[in-house]
Amino acid sequence: MKKNLFKLLARLNKFLLPRISKKDLNRLSKSDKLIVAFRYWVTTNALD
């Protein structure tokens, strides 16, 4: 159940949230850092 929820969130992240991979991670704003952290958290839990 939990893994399916994270897989769904990962798909939503892919389509709804902006991609920040091309930017320098040291110069991101706090909101951009939050988006990166959320995407990372969802991805790691979806892969477990």
Short mmCIF file of the C-alpha atoms (twelve columns), coordinates in Angstrom:
data_MODEL
# 
_entry.id   MODEL 
# 
loop_
_atom_site.group_PDB 
_atom_site.id 
_atom_site.type_symbol 
_atom_site.label_atom_id 
_atom_site.label_alt_id 
_atom_site.label_comp_id 
_atom_site.label_asym_id 
_atom_site.label_seq_id 
_atom_site.Cartn_x 
_atom_site.Cartn_y 
_atom_site.Cartn_z 
_atom_site.pdbx_PDB_model_num 
ATOM 1  C CA . MET A 1  0.000  0.000  0.000   1 
ATOM 2  C CA . LYS A 2  2.715  2.465  1.036   1 
ATOM 3  C CA . LYS A 3  4.879  1.664  -1.987  1 
ATOM 4  C CA . ASN A 4  1.947  2.199  -4.369  1 
ATOM 5  C CA . LEU A 5  1.270  5.587  -2.808  1 
ATOM 6  C CA . PHE A 6  4.874  6.668  -3.355  1 
ATOM 7  C CA . LYS A 7  4.821  5.399  -6.940  1 
ATOM 8  C CA . LEU A 8  1.718  7.511  -7.561  1 
ATOM 9  C CA . LEU A 9  3.405  10.537 -5.974  1 
ATOM 10 C CA . ALA A 10 6.485  9.950  -8.152  1 
ATOM 11 C CA . ARG A 11 4.334  10.021 -11.289 1 
ATOM 12 C CA . LEU A 12 2.634  13.216 -10.140 1 
ATOM 13 C CA . ASN A 13 6.034  14.778 -9.411  1 
ATOM 14 C CA . LYS A 14 7.158  13.982 -12.918 1 
ATOM 15 C CA . PHE A 15 4.272  15.881 -14.492 1 
ATOM 16 C CA . LEU A 16 3.460  18.630 -11.983 1 
ATOM 17 C CA . LEU A 17 6.684  19.801 -10.376 1 
ATOM 18 C CA . PRO A 18 9.374  21.673 -12.306 1 
ATOM 19 C CA . ARG A 19 12.675 20.022 -13.158 1 
ATOM 20 C CA . ILE A 20 15.597 21.637 -11.412 1 
ATOM 21 C CA . SER A 21 18.346 19.262 -12.518 1 
ATOM 22 C CA . LYS A 22 19.923 21.746 -14.947 1 
ATOM 23 C CA . LYS A 23 20.404 24.434 -12.299 1 
ATOM 24 C CA . ASP A 24 23.249 24.803 -9.822  1 
ATOM 25 C CA . LEU A 25 22.018 23.279 -6.564  1 
ATOM 26 C CA . ASN A 26 24.049 25.717 -4.450  1 
ATOM 27 C CA . ARG A 27 22.218 28.743 -5.872  1 
ATOM 28 C CA . LEU A 28 18.632 27.555 -5.494  1 
ATOM 29 C CA . SER A 29 16.054 29.435 -3.495  1 
ATOM 30 C CA . LYS A 30 14.583 27.834 -0.394  1 
ATOM 31 C CA . SER A 31 11.406 26.853 -2.209  1 
ATOM 32 C CA . ASP A 32 13.412 25.187 -4.993  1 
ATOM 33 C CA . LYS A 33 15.457 23.300 -2.409  1 
ATOM 34 C CA . LEU A 34 12.230 22.128 -0.813  1 
ATOM 35 C CA . ILE A 35 11.001 20.807 -4.165  1 
ATOM 36 C CA . VAL A 36 14.285 18.956 -4.732  1 
ATOM 37 C CA . ALA A 37 14.141 17.442 -1.247  1 
ATOM 38 C CA . PHE A 38 10.510 16.359 -1.686  1 
ATOM 39 C CA . ARG A 39 11.224 14.769 -5.077  1 
ATOM 40 C CA . TYR A 40 14.228 12.935 -3.589  1 
ATOM 41 C CA . TRP A 41 12.216 11.680 -0.610  1 
ATOM 42 C CA . VAL A 42 9.402  10.397 -2.820  1 
ATOM 43 C CA . THR A 43 11.811 8.745  -5.258  1 
ATOM 44 C CA . THR A 44 13.772 6.913  -2.576  1 
ATOM 45 C CA . ASN A 45 10.594 5.627  -0.931  1 
ATOM 46 C CA . ALA A 46 9.107  4.545  -4.271  1 
ATOM 47 C CA . LEU A 47 12.208 2.466  -5.033  1 
ATOM 48 C CA . ASP A 48 12.311 0.608  -1.689  1 
# 
